[in-house]
Structure formats: C-alpha cells, structure tokens
C-alpha cells in the first residue's frame, strides 16, 4: 500500500463490491476482477494457512499481519461493510424504480471491462481461445438454468455454502444466484430472518472451507496459467451478460420467507417485445445512454490507473 490515494481507491473498490452484492446476479468477484485487485485478493485469502499461525506464534502479530496482507483485507472489507450498511436502501430503490436503467449501466461496465482485460491479456494460444468460449458457454447456461429443489438439510447447506462463496469470488457468477438455482435461497433467507444460528453457522463453515480450498487452486492457476485463467474469466463475464439483460419476461418465481418475490426463471426480450408482452415502457434511449456511461466510466478509471502506475515507476 502506498499512500492515502491507494487506500482510498481500495476502499472505494470495496464499496463497489459491497454494492453489487446487493444486486442479484452480479458477483463481487466481477468488481475485484475489473478493478485490478483480483489476484491480490485471491493470494490474500490463500495466505490464511498454517504458516500464518506459525508466524503469529514465532514472530508476533505484526509479522502475521503482513503475512496475510492484513491492511489490504481490512481496507477492502471496511469498504464492503460500509457499502452493505449504507447503500442497501439506495440499491433497492434503483432496483425497484429504475431496474432497466440499472441493468443497462452494469452491462456497460462489464463490456468495457472485458475489452480492457482482453487488450491487456490478449489470447494468443488456441487453448486460451477455447477457454474463452468455454467460459461464455458455462456462464450463459447457468444464467438460463431452471432452479431445482434441494432439501434444506445441514449437509445441503454446508455444500451450498462452499459452492456459493466460491462462486462469489468468480467473476460473472453470483453466489446468491447459485442458491436460487439450488432452490435453497428461500431456506437461506429464512435462516437469516429467524436468526437460525445452526443453519447459518453450517452455511458459513462450508463457505469458509470451500473458499480456502478454492482460493489456493485459483492462486496456483494465476501463477502458472495467468492468460488462460483471464481468458476463461472474461468468458464468464461475457456469458453473464445474459443475466444482466434488462428486458425480461418472468417465467417462474417463488415467494421468499420475507414475502418478496424471487425470480427463478426468465426469458430475454427485445425492447419492442418487452413493451408488447410485458406492457411497460422499455426506456430504450435511457438504457443505451447509461450503458455507454458505464463504458466511459470503466475506461476513464483504467486511464487514471495507468497514469498512477506510471507516476510510481
């Protein structure tokens, strides 16, 4: 970490990650990936291991703090928590009042990020192009999958927690969306609402174990096959655009424990078909403008990042 500027930018990245966690279908890993902190985040999560405990025992707290990249994680987590507690109402307002415009804005962010990432890590080998295609197909098929019904047992919650938290750090795949696909979203929400600690702790235990194991795999892959991993994740981002497409017709839904309607299936429509079938204004012009705004914002942020990096060197 170098200076207040970098700490502030990291905090704002955490704010953005927390904000998208409030939006169904979008992963916090997407924000970490497109803002350039994904590798450091994965390596930092991976550093929670036996070596960290040995360092704490033999060299003290300060050495252990550096070992786990504590400052990075603390600032990032502070931003995430700040966002969750302060922006929840605002995000819900936009989702309820301006959903089409919000999704369009996110599409612009994702498209610009993919362009930037593929320009910085251009696929050159055949396997990298294949993995890019695989990522697109996997994310797209997940986006159109129908929800199944899994019984809410301790074992299913443990496994769901390990899968959902791993998905959370994968760009383009939302942990909450995985819970919807498994049919466990209402069970999880009900456990939160009723503070069912046994279920929540089981879910958290599965998540922590899954995250620790998965972060090690991702860390190793990034160290040895960086371009291939980035190509795959760009594929995830492209495939996830189907989830973000604003104009949808709901085909199936369930009522959660809180009484809110949770969409479990939908079909993408053109703006005109949306107006004809759903009977609502598609706000096409506003959506296009916001999509372009998302493109502009990401490219501007990346230009600023390049300038800051050049100043350091």
WOKATA-V26390 format. One line per field, one symbol per residue. ss: DSSP state (H for helix, E for strand, C for the rest). phi: phi as a letter, one per 30 degrees, with the letter a starting at -180 (. if undefined). A space follows every 50 residues. Layout:
ss->???
phi->???
This chain:
ss->CCHHHHHHHHHHHHHHHHHHHCCCCCCHHHHHHHCCCHHHHHHHHHCCCH HHHHHHHHHCHHHHHHHCCHHHHHHHHHHHHHHHHHCHHHHHHHHHHCHH HHHHHHHHHHHHHHHHHHHHCCCCCHHHHHHHHHHHHHHHHHHHCCCCCC CCCHHHHHHHHHHHHHHHCCCCCCHHHHHHHHCCHHHHHHHHHCCCHHHH HHHHHHHHHHHHHHHHHHHHHHHHCHHHHHHHHHHHHHHCHHHHCCCEEE EEEEECCCCCEEEEEEEECCHHHHHHHCCCCCCHHHHHHHHHHHHHHHHH HHHHHHHHHHHHC
phi->.bidddddddddddedddddddcejccdddddddcicdddddddddddbd dddddddccjdddddddchededddddddddedddcceddddddddcbdd ddddddddddddddedddddbddbcedddddedddddddddddcdddccc ddcdddddddddddddddcceibcddddddddicdddddddddchddddd dddddddddddddddddddddddcbedddddddddeddddddddedcbcd caabcdddjddcdcaabdbdedddddddibddheddddddddddeddddd edddddddddddc
